[in-house]
Amino acid sequence: MFAAHAMNQANPNTPAFKSHYGRSQIWHAMSPGDHMSNAQVVKAIIEQIEKWWGWALADAIETRGVPIPVSLRPQGLFHVGKVLHTVQDSFSEAHVIRDEVTSEIITFQDYTKQDEGAHAEKDKGVASKALHDIPGATVSIVHSAEVLKLFKAKRGFVVLREYLLANVFKLKPGFEHLPSGGVRPGLEKRAR
């Protein structure tokens, strides 16, 4: 699976490439470049999540008055999975730099400015740790559970948006209008 993703990531015509090297980096809670402020990145992420949420809820409604069993709604759950992926990535140290005390966002990182190997090594390194030892993992699970509760209750996007802005994509005061696209020390591109 990872090898297939890596091959697709090298092809500019694939979603994998576009979500790592273009505007769609927002799918991974990352910055498309320092031409966007942190507030603009949050706005773009929220707009994308609104689309996914709408698709998810549309697939979760009744059809002609007949409730559709959850087992027959894979697309709705697929779109919720995209929302969860973005929420969870926002707590990854390879994606976002957060205040260590408040967990507010300082900046969204730009994958194109990172060393791909260092980014992958950080992801691979956490795979061998217990969940509670992975920075950001437990808090991302809490927020993922809240998103799932909202989906189960078929809450509209306004409620989800309010939750995400208050709890997941909350920017540290003073950093809203600064350029996004910073890189955590140790993830900078390396000379080859």
N, C-alpha and C positions, 0 to 999 in steps of 0.2 A: 504494500500500500504506500509506504513512504517513498519507495523508489519510483513508483508511478507518479506520485505527486511531484517529486523532484524533476522528473523528465518533463512533465507538463509545465512546471514552473519556468523551464528554459524556453518554452514556445510562446512568443509574444501574442499569439492569438487565443490563448487559453485564459480562463478565469484565474487559474493559479498564478500565472505570470502577472496579470493585471492587478491582482490583490496583493502582490508583493512589490511591484515596481511602478504603480500608477495611482490614480485617484482612488481606486478601490482598496488601497491600504487601510482605509477606514473600516473595512470588514473585519480587520484584525486589531482594531483600536490603535492604529498607527497613523502617522502623519504622511500625507502625500508630498510634503515638502515644506520648507520654511517660508514659502509664499503665502501660507495660511497661518493665521493665529491659532492659538489653542481654542479660543471660542469658536472660530470657524470650523475647526475639526469636530468639536462637539456638535455643532449644528449639522454638519454633514453626516455624522454618525447617527444622530437622532432622526434625521430625514430618511436615512436608509432603513433604520429599524422600524420606522413608521410603515414603510412599504412592506417589509417582511411581516410585521404584525397584522397588517390588513389582510395579506394573503393567508396568513395562518388562521385568522378568525373567519375569513370567508370560507375556508375549507372545513371549519369546525361547526358550521351552522346546519340547521335542518334543511333537507331537500324535499320540497313539496309536502311539508308537514310531517315528514317521516324522519325521526332522529337518525343520524348516521353514527353507527358504533365507532368508537375511537380507533378500533383495529382497522377500520376501512378509511381512515383519514391520514394516511402517511404524509401527504404533502403539507398539511397543516402543521404536523409535528416537525417536518423537515424545516419549515420556515422558522418555527420556534427554536429549533436547533441552531439556526444561523444567529438568532438574537443571543442565545446562550453563549455561543462561541465568541461573539464580540464582547459580551459582558465579562466572560472568563479571561479572555486575552487582555482586557483592560487592567487586570491585576497582575499580569506577568511582568517581571522586571525587564524582560527583553522587548516589551512593547510600550510601556508607559513608565514615566518617572513620577512617583507619588511622594508626598510629604510622609516621612516615616512615623510621625505622631498622629496627624489628622487623616491620613490616607487621601487627602485632596490631591488632585492632579496638578503637577508642576509643568510637565510637558509630555506630548505624545512623541515617541521616537519615530525616526524615518528609516525604514529598512534599507533603503538605497545608500544610506550613509554608514550602515553597520557592516561589519565583517560577517559574511554569511556563515562562515565556519564557527565564529564566536557565538552568533545567535543560535545556531543549531546545537552547539555544544552546551549552551546554557539550557536549552530545552531538553536535550538528551540527558544531561546531568540530573535534572530534577526527576526524571522518570525512575531513577533508582532510589529515590527518597520516599519516606513515609509521607502521606498526605499532609500531616500537620507540620512537617519540616520544610515544605515547599512555600516560600514566601508568597503570600497572597491567595493561596489555594483555599484555605478554610473560609475566608471572607467571600471569595468568589462563589463558593458553594451556597452560602447563606443568600446571596443576591440571586443566584440561579433559582433557588427554591422559591423565592418571592415572585420571580418572573413566571415560574410554572404555576404558582397559585393564581396569579392574575389571568393566565391563559385558561386554566381550568374553570375559573369563574366567568370567562368570556368578557373580561373587562376591556373597555375601549382603550384606544391608544393614549388618550389624555391622561388616564390614570397611570399607565406604564411610563409615559414621558415624565410625569411628575416624580415618580419613584426613581427613575434612572438619573434625572438631573440632581435630585437631592442626595442620592446614595452611591451612585456608580460613577457618573461623569461630572462630579462636582469639582470645579476648578478652584485651586488655591487663590484667594484674593491677591490681586496684583499680577497674576500670571495670565489672565484671560486674553489680553491683547498682545502678549509677547509672541514672537514667531514660534511655531511648533517645529518639530524636527530635530530636537536635541538627541544626543546619543549618550547613554550611560557609559561611564568609564569602564574600559575593558571590552566594549562592544564596537569600538571604532574600527574602521577599515584598517587592515594590516597591509604592509608592503609585501608583495609576492615576489 
